[in-house]
């Protein structure tokens, strides 16, 4: 599975940032359990990735929306922190430098979220993407402040899910959705998150954040207000 996702990261396909964040979690948390040859390929993909539009490259990655921005900045911050002395090839800077750039952008993103929340409110396809980035920051950030702020942002998003769901189904208005997600409400990831947290909903077939949220609850001290149930 790990090697299967690497071509999209190496080629900087659209949504490769969605793939890279959980790949980084695997590499950082369980690198010793990954076969050495596969681990080398993962490291090469991490170091050759294009982490933002100011880095050289010509690809179809989308940098401009708040969900993609969070994933790109999270990846740059965590990857740079994990490989502080390595050279990130596209940017031609050290891991320490890449981490510093990603950290500042993560902080800016969190500050904007805390002030304005989301442009795409209650978005069934994008809630899990936000949670993908925020859970990675809460679990892996080397800065306690970023981890704490990410945890609070997760708690706020989960509060909104609780207010917007009925029996595990998102029933509120949405800032953005797609036909295929509206027509498959029972298999949406928000239904799976509701099932995980409150026992109401359905597990679907595709996940962005559900495993990471489960890890955060089990291993990283995430707590939720019982009243949300």
N, C-alpha and C positions, 0 to 999 in steps of 0.2 A: 504493500500500500504506500509506503513512504517513497519508494523509488518511482511508483506510478504517477505521483503528483509533481515530481521534480521537473519534467520538461516544461510545464506551464510556468514554473517559477524562473527557470533558466531563460526562457524566451520572453518573459514579461508579458504574458497574456493578460487580457482584461480579467480582473478579479484575482490575479495571482497574489495580491496582498491578502485576500481572504484565506488563501492556502498557507501563506508563509507564517502567519502568526501561530496557528497550532503546530506547524512544523517546528518553529522555534521552541515552543513549549516542550515538544518531544525531545528535541536536541538538548535543551538546557537541563531538563529534569531527569531524563532517562537516557542520556547519551551513551553511558557505559553498557546499556542493554542492547544497543543497536550494533549490528554487524559492522566491523571496521570499514569494509569497502563501501557500504551504504552510508556510513557516517561521513566518509570523505566526500562523497557526492553531495550530501546535504550541506556540508561546510562550503563546498565550492559554489553551490547555488546561493547560499546566504551572502557570500562575499562578492558575487557577481551581480546581485540584484540591483535594480534601479529603484531607489527608495523615495525619490521625489522628482518633481518636474525640473528642478534646477540642476540635476545630474545629467550628463550626456546620455543620449539614447534616442531611438526613434521607434516607438511602439504604440500600442493602442490602450495602454493602461489609462484609467480614468482617475484623475487626481482631485477633482474639484468639489465633490460632494462631501458632506461632513462625515458620512460613514466611511468612505474610502480614506479620507484624511486621517481619521483616528487609527485605522489599521496600518497605513504607511508609517505614521509617526511612532506608533507602538513598536512596529518591527524594527525601525531604525534605532530606536532607543534600546530595546532589549538585545538586538544583535550586536550593536556597538559595545554595550556593556559586557556581553559575554566574550567578545573577541577584542579586547581593548588595544592590543598591540598589532593586530592584523591590519592589512590594507584592504579597504573596500574599493573595489576596482573602478566602478563607475564614477564615484565621487573623488577618487584618488586622495582619500584621507584615512587617517587611522581610525580604529574602532572607538577610541576615546573621543575623537572629534565627531564621529558619526553619532555616538551616544549623546554628546552635548547638543547637537543640532536636533536630534529626535526628542530629547528631554524638553527643550524649550518649546517645541511645537506641541508636545503632549500637554505641557502646562498651559499653553495658550488655549488649546482645545478644551481642557477642563474648566478654565476660567470662563470661557464663552458658554459652555453647557450650564455651569452653575448660575450664570446670569440670565440666560435666554432659553435654556433647554433646547429642544430640537426644532428644526424647520419642518421636518417630516414627522409630525406628531402621530403617535399610535400606529406607526407603520409596521404592519405585520411582517413584511420581508426584511425590514431594517432594524427593528428591535434586536433580533438575534445577532446582527452584525456589530451593533454597538456593544452588546454584551460580550461578544467574542474578544474585542479589544480590551474592554474594561476588566474582564476576568483575568486576562493575561497580565495586565498591569497590576492588579490587586495581588496576584499570586507571585509574580516574578520581579516586580520592580525593586531595584536596589535602594530606592529612596522611600523611606517610610511615609513621607508626606504624600507622594503620588499614589502609593498603595492605599492609603486611608481615603484620599479623595476619590479614587476609583471605586472603592468599596461603597462609599456614600452614593456615588452616581448609580451603581448597580442597584442599591436599595431603592433609589428613586424610580428607576425604570421598572423594577418589580412592583412597586406600589402602583404605578400607572397601569401595568398589566392587570393587577388585581382589580382596579377600578373599572377597567374596560372589558373585562371578560365575564361571561355568564356560563357556568358549568364547563369552563375550559375553552370556550369559544370566544374569539374577539368579536364584540358586537358594537363597538364604538366607531365613530367616524375616523378616517385615516388620512394622514397627509400625503402618503403615496402608497399605492399597492399595484398589483398586476392582475390581469385576468386569471392567470393560472393559480395565483394564491387565493383570490377571492372564491374561486370555484372549488377549492380543496381545503375548506376551512378546518375540517377534522384532522387533516394531516399537516397543518401548519406547525412550525416549531413552537409558536407561542402556546399551542394546545399541549405540546409535550412538556414545556416548561411549567405550565399550570398543573399538569399531571405529576411532575416531579415534586413540585412545591406543596401542592394542596390536594393531590389525589383526584382531581377532576380534569378530564381532558383525554387526549389520545396521543400515543407515540406514533410519529410518522416514519418516513423512510430516509429523511435527509436532515442533517443537523449542522448548524454553525457553532452554537454555543452550549448546547445542552451538556455534553461531557465535561466541558470546562467549568460550567456552573456547578455540576455535581462534585467535581474535584474541589472547587472553592468551598463548598459547604462542608465537605468531609475533612479536608486537610488544611484549610487556610482561614478558618475562623469566621466565615461569613455568617452573620445572624440576620434574621428577618423578624419583623413585627408579627407576632402570632395573630393579631387582629386582622391581618390581610386575608386570612383564610375565610 
